[in-house]
């Protein structure tokens, strides 16, 4: 039995097979419509989510399976003090696979150790968000035709952004990746990441102004400043509008640069950018369903 706790749980070769499967699902949905007939996915979400939870539910439904679960901790026995370990032991008797989101780092790993079914980490605190990273990689590979040989700018909350941390760790396994970290001083990427990049000899630069680096980017990964990760309101209010991508800034970018965003968007990307063909964040969200379908089939060992 296999779990997914980190994007690094799959080798680059395994990821290629996963993405090939996701692309085939996109092209031939009818071929996969009943593979999970009689199977059940449990979505255990101890933290609010729209895209991740609904995309898992959509993925399982499109495969012919069913979904059970809870959307926040208050509607589960966690509100009575039940541990994650006990919850997953119970869920293992009800479902065939589980997707778990939790505000505490490492909680899905604790669940996986006690589980009788495959567990997918659907986000744990500011730590990892592996299925978002798989979505990001599939989007880049599908639209750019490659996973390597590009400069990617990561902009916004690079300190608390679990999507950013997961994506960096996944991309360093590919050739000729150059990182540009764009953030205010208070939200810089953690030292352990920059130390790792230095150790591996992977080029990166840290800047504050987005405009200064727009012309050199092949990909721009925007993130929101996450209110829920701040300990005081004043810091959040001061930093939440630090970056706003608008049409004027897009004029500085390459004609084939792609703009990604894990969503939800607050106001860090102006709605006027939505009509730019380089803005692919809604397409990215759709790829999230295909990659989760492929992941469910892979972990349940149902790949045709």
VENNORNOR-V236438 format. One record per residue. N is the residue number from 1. RES is the residue in one letter. PSI is psi in radians with two decimals (999 if undefined). Layout:
BEGIN
[[N;RES;PSI] [N;RES;PSI]]
END
This chain:
BEGIN
[[1;X;2.41] [2;X;2.52] [3;X;2.95] [4;X;1.86] [5;X;-0.51] [6;X;2.65] [7;X;-0.40] [8;X;-0.07] [9;X;-0.32] [10;X;2.38] [11;X;2.82] [12;X;-0.61] [13;X;-0.70] [14;X;-0.65] [15;X;-0.69] [16;X;-0.75] [17;X;-0.69] [18;X;-0.76] [19;X;-0.60] [20;X;-0.74] [21;X;-0.77] [22;X;-0.73] [23;X;-0.63] [24;X;-0.66] [25;X;-0.73] [26;X;-0.74] [27;X;-0.54] [28;X;1.13] [29;X;-0.59] [30;X;-0.50] [31;X;-0.42] [32;X;0.13] [33;X;-0.33] [34;X;0.24] [35;X;-0.55] [36;X;0.39] [37;X;2.25] [38;X;-0.08] [39;X;2.67] [40;X;2.29] [41;X;2.27] [42;X;2.17] [43;X;1.88] [44;X;1.67] [45;X;1.85] [46;X;0.07] [47;X;2.52] [48;X;2.55] [49;X;2.51] [50;X;-1.17] [51;X;-0.85] [52;X;-0.87] [53;X;-0.83] [54;X;-0.56] [55;X;-0.62] [56;X;-0.76] [57;X;-0.75] [58;X;-0.75] [59;X;-0.87] [60;X;-0.68] [61;X;-0.72] [62;X;-0.39] [63;X;-0.01] [64;X;0.00] [65;X;-3.08] [66;X;2.88] [67;X;2.38] [68;X;2.92] [69;X;-2.92] [70;X;2.67] [71;X;-0.20] [72;X;2.80] [73;X;-0.54] [74;X;-0.35] [75;X;0.27] [76;X;3.03] [77;X;-0.06] [78;X;-0.53] [79;X;-0.30] [80;X;-0.04] [81;X;0.13] [82;X;2.43] [83;X;2.77] [84;X;-0.69] [85;X;-0.76] [86;X;-0.69] [87;X;-0.80] [88;X;-0.55] [89;X;-0.69] [90;X;-0.83] [91;X;-0.57] [92;X;-0.42] [93;X;-0.17] [94;X;-0.46] [95;X;2.95] [96;X;-0.34] [97;X;2.64] [98;X;2.37] [99;X;2.16] [100;X;2.25] [101;X;2.41] [102;X;2.49] [103;X;-0.29] [104;X;2.27] [105;X;2.34] [106;X;-0.14] [107;X;-0.77] [108;X;-0.55] [109;X;-0.73] [110;X;-0.74] [111;X;-0.78] [112;X;-0.63] [113;X;-0.45] [114;X;-0.03] [115;X;2.61] [116;X;0.06] [117;X;2.80] [118;X;2.40] [119;X;2.32] [120;X;2.18] [121;X;1.96] [122;X;0.36] [123;X;2.14] [124;X;1.79] [125;X;-2.41] [126;X;0.36] [127;X;-1.31] [128;X;2.69] [129;X;1.23] [130;X;-0.65] [131;X;-0.45] [132;X;-0.68] [133;X;-0.73] [134;X;-0.68] [135;X;-0.80] [136;X;-0.80] [137;X;-0.72] [138;X;-0.72] [139;X;-0.83] [140;X;-0.83] [141;X;-0.70] [142;X;-0.65] [143;X;-0.49] [144;X;-0.34] [145;X;0.13] [146;X;2.80] [147;X;1.38] [148;X;2.92] [149;X;0.93] [150;X;2.85] [151;X;2.17] [152;X;2.25] [153;X;2.27] [154;X;2.12] [155;X;2.34] [156;X;-2.20] [157;X;1.63] [158;X;-0.10] [159;X;-0.87] [160;X;-0.17] [161;X;1.79] [162;X;-0.53] [163;X;-0.67] [164;X;-0.83] [165;X;-0.77] [166;X;-0.73] [167;X;-0.74] [168;X;-0.85] [169;X;-0.55] [170;X;-0.70] [171;X;-0.43] [172;X;-0.17] [173;X;-0.08] [174;X;2.80] [175;X;2.51] [176;X;0.85] [177;X;2.33] [178;X;2.25] [179;X;2.45] [180;X;2.02] [181;X;2.09] [182;X;1.90] [183;X;2.78] [184;X;2.81] [185;X;-0.70] [186;X;-0.32] [187;X;0.47] [188;X;2.70] [189;X;2.46] [190;X;2.65] [191;X;-0.59] [192;X;-0.49] [193;X;-0.82] [194;X;-0.63] [195;X;-0.73] [196;X;-0.74] [197;X;-0.71] [198;X;-0.78] [199;X;-0.63] [200;X;-0.08] [201;X;0.51] [202;X;2.16] [203;X;2.40] [204;X;2.75] [205;X;2.66] [206;X;2.19] [207;X;2.88] [208;X;-0.67] [209;X;2.12] [210;X;-0.70] [211;X;-0.57] [212;X;-0.41] [213;X;-0.09] [214;X;-0.78] [215;X;-0.38] [216;X;-0.06] [217;X;2.41] [218;X;-0.48] [219;X;2.46] [220;X;2.06] [221;X;1.78] [222;X;2.56] [223;X;2.72] [224;X;2.73] [225;X;2.08] [226;X;1.89] [227;X;-0.66] [228;X;-0.23] [229;X;-0.09] [230;X;2.55] [231;X;-0.36] [232;X;2.53] [233;X;-0.62] [234;X;-0.77] [235;X;-0.73] [236;X;-0.83] [237;X;-0.66] [238;X;-0.54] [239;X;-0.23] [240;X;-0.48] [241;X;0.41] [242;X;-0.65] [243;X;2.23] [244;X;1.99] [245;X;2.15] [246;X;-3.11] [247;X;-0.62] [248;X;-0.75] [249;X;-0.58] [250;X;-0.43] [251;X;-0.40] [252;X;-0.21] [253;X;2.82] [254;X;2.69] [255;X;-0.42] [256;X;0.25] [257;X;2.47] [258;X;2.45] [259;X;2.09] [260;X;2.74] [261;X;2.30] [262;X;-0.27] [263;X;2.65] [264;X;2.56] [265;X;2.46] [266;X;-1.45] [267;X;0.32] [268;X;-0.26] [269;X;2.08] [270;X;2.54] [271;X;-0.34] [272;X;-0.34] [273;X;-0.37] [274;X;-0.57] [275;X;-0.11] [276;X;2.23] [277;X;-0.27] [278;X;-0.21] [279;X;1.90] [280;X;0.31] [281;X;-0.53] [282;X;-0.61] [283;X;-0.68] [284;X;-0.76] [285;X;-0.64] [286;X;-0.69] [287;X;-0.47] [288;X;-0.58] [289;X;-0.80] [290;X;-0.72] [291;X;-0.56] [292;X;-0.58] [293;X;-0.81] [294;X;-0.67] [295;X;-0.78] [296;X;-0.81] [297;X;-0.70] [298;X;-0.83] [299;X;-0.52] [300;X;0.01] [301;X;0.82] [302;X;0.27] [303;X;2.16] [304;X;999]]
END
